[in-house]
Amino acid sequence: MKTLILTTAALALSAGAALAESHAQTVRLGTEGAYPPYNFLNDAGEVDGFEREVGDELCARAELTCEWVTNDWDSIIPNLVSGNYDTILAGMSITDERDEVIDFTQNYYPPAASAYAAPSEDVDLTGGVVSAQATTIQAGHVADSGAALLEFATPDEAVAAVRNGEADAIFADKDFLVPIVEASGGELVFVGDDVPLGGGLGVGLRESDGALRDTLDAAIQSMKDDGSLNELIVKWFGEDAQTFE
Amino acid sequence: MFASCADPETLSGLSWLTCYLTTGKHIAFYWAFGTVLLLLAVTAPVALLFGFGGAVAARSRLAPLSWLGKGYIAVVRGVPDIAFFLFFVIALDQGIEWLRHKAKCPDWDQPIRQGNDFIVCAEAKMPLSTSAQWVHEVYGFWLAVFTFALVFGAFAANVLYGAMRAVPRPQIETAEAYGMNRAQVFRRVIVPQMWVYALPGLSNLWMVLIKASPLLFLLGVEDIVYWARELGSTKTPQFTAYPHGDWRMWYFLFLLVFYLGFTRISEIVLDRVMLRLTHGQATLGSHKRTGPIGMNKAGPP
């Protein structure tokens, strides 16, 4: 009964909120919040990072009211299609497999390199144990490479597995690994060549949300045209980062 | 939080720790303890209510009602908690939205399921996508409470069903001999006396409920497990003023101590309740009571 009363109260509240803000379209942006520099929670517990700035700018240009929501990587696509939020900005590479389930805008980050990091240079990348975050393109690549794949729910756990010797190396986006390798003081080094994977990062949307995709596509294009997207890329990923022409 | 925390790099030792432990993220972590306690405080009585309803229904002489009660007990007890949580919350959420959709948008002509997508009109969203994030969080919390209550209610129903049958037959016969009808016997004799038989089972359930609260994390509520994992993970200097290594072990150790302390306090309280309930009754549960002697002894000492 109590549940019922409070659900009713919640209902009444949300109805009131809806009346107050009925003009502006609200878009809920889903992200993981555990993948710096793309997205992470800062010390104040707010979503921060490259995608936070890109997302806020896209919303400003498209005149949308936006709200950030964090969700586990594992269930980030299921919760998008069931309508808990409207977009995914979570360092998600555009791939054919994902495109079958959801839609993507054009990329807001160019196709980037993935890299291996390990405690020493002489690890066996094709015959050893390699950790990666579950259901990422990197995990798919490791599975195809012949190495034993060790999957983790968060990228941080995949790094921790290398540190404690559970895995020989980690395979992840190079942009994610650079700050970690730098901060490790020589404990971790990059091994082997960089591997280009995926078609860049795009905003994930429900397939039925064509209008929102066109709006965001246009906003991304305008950010590419006036160079502001490149500025953000340089700000978060350094001078050497790949930018749009 | 404190003015001295403006530049954490200059701090060391205890002052660093003080600043570190009072970041916005840590405050959210502490609030999450409140969330868990609130969940337990609300779920326990609601589950008991569900359990009571289930037990009464299962005992009913009306066959359909009895099937309903027994079906509820059997189905929910038989499905693994995790499977139930993952299925039921999504199904409940979509069910509510579907009902609201039917009521609010009668002239919507597109299908609700388009491929993988579940689409209802904007007015039927629950909560509305225009509402603030905290409304979404409150809604998610109540979905979790309802799901927990439903699951633990089924177990409580089974416990109470058994407890009602454990009330000694002579008590009921005596009541009947005084001319009480079935409802009166139930209200005046069975319910007051069943608690002592139900308490061991219910206290067990309470312990399991405490231990099951990290399942909140599965339901997307940012509970203490979520924050412990997030706060404990390695932090590199570029993205935080308080870089540190992999501290998950310490955060989880803290959770371990919290849960252990909480269950211990529960045990002590439940023991007291047991003493109170067995007051004046000749049961094995009252053997260690220290109150007025003599009232509870059935035979010679």
HADDOCK unambig.tbl for C-alpha pairs under 7 A between the chains (distance, minus, plus):
assign (segid A and resid 3 and name CA) (segid B and resid 142 and name CA) 6.89 0.50 0.50
assign (segid A and resid 3 and name CA) (segid B and resid 146 and name CA) 6.84 0.50 0.50
assign (segid A and resid 10 and name CA) (segid B and resid 139 and name CA) 6.86 0.50 0.50
assign (segid A and resid 14 and name CA) (segid B and resid 127 and name CA) 6.21 0.50 0.50
assign (segid A and resid 14 and name CA) (segid B and resid 128 and name CA) 6.42 0.50 0.50
assign (segid A and resid 14 and name CA) (segid B and resid 131 and name CA) 5.68 0.50 0.50
assign (segid A and resid 14 and name CA) (segid B and resid 135 and name CA) 6.84 0.50 0.50
assign (segid A and resid 17 and name CA) (segid B and resid 131 and name CA) 5.58 0.50 0.50
assign (segid A and resid 18 and name CA) (segid B and resid 128 and name CA) 6.92 0.50 0.50
assign (segid A and resid 18 and name CA) (segid B and resid 130 and name CA) 5.93 0.50 0.50
assign (segid A and resid 18 and name CA) (segid B and resid 131 and name CA) 6.21 0.50 0.50
assign (segid A and resid 21 and name CA) (segid B and resid 130 and name CA) 6.89 0.50 0.50
assign (segid A and resid 26 and name CA) (segid B and resid 129 and name CA) 6.36 0.50 0.50
assign (segid A and resid 26 and name CA) (segid B and resid 130 and name CA) 5.16 0.50 0.50
assign (segid A and resid 42 and name CA) (segid B and resid 239 and name CA) 6.93 0.50 0.50
assign (segid A and resid 42 and name CA) (segid B and resid 240 and name CA) 6.36 0.50 0.50
assign (segid A and resid 43 and name CA) (segid B and resid 23 and name CA) 5.85 0.50 0.50
assign (segid A and resid 43 and name CA) (segid B and resid 24 and name CA) 5.96 0.50 0.50
assign (segid A and resid 43 and name CA) (segid B and resid 25 and name CA) 5.65 0.50 0.50
assign (segid A and resid 43 and name CA) (segid B and resid 240 and name CA) 6.17 0.50 0.50
assign (segid A and resid 44 and name CA) (segid B and resid 23 and name CA) 5.98 0.50 0.50
assign (segid A and resid 44 and name CA) (segid B and resid 24 and name CA) 3.87 0.50 0.50
assign (segid A and resid 44 and name CA) (segid B and resid 25 and name CA) 5.21 0.50 0.50
assign (segid A and resid 45 and name CA) (segid B and resid 24 and name CA) 5.53 0.50 0.50
assign (segid A and resid 45 and name CA) (segid B and resid 25 and name CA) 4.32 0.50 0.50
assign (segid A and resid 81 and name CA) (segid B and resid 116 and name CA) 6.29 0.50 0.50
assign (segid A and resid 81 and name CA) (segid B and resid 117 and name CA) 4.65 0.50 0.50
assign (segid A and resid 81 and name CA) (segid B and resid 118 and name CA) 6.25 0.50 0.50
assign (segid A and resid 82 and name CA) (segid B and resid 117 and name CA) 5.95 0.50 0.50
assign (segid A and resid 82 and name CA) (segid B and resid 118 and name CA) 5.01 0.50 0.50
assign (segid A and resid 83 and name CA) (segid B and resid 118 and name CA) 6.63 0.50 0.50
assign (segid A and resid 101 and name CA) (segid B and resid 116 and name CA) 6.80 0.50 0.50
assign (segid A and resid 156 and name CA) (segid B and resid 233 and name CA) 6.29 0.50 0.50
assign (segid A and resid 156 and name CA) (segid B and resid 234 and name CA) 6.86 0.50 0.50
assign (segid A and resid 179 and name CA) (segid B and resid 236 and name CA) 6.64 0.50 0.50
assign (segid A and resid 180 and name CA) (segid B and resid 236 and name CA) 6.23 0.50 0.50
assign (segid A and resid 183 and name CA) (segid B and resid 236 and name CA) 6.19 0.50 0.50
assign (segid A and resid 206 and name CA) (segid B and resid 117 and name CA) 6.66 0.50 0.50
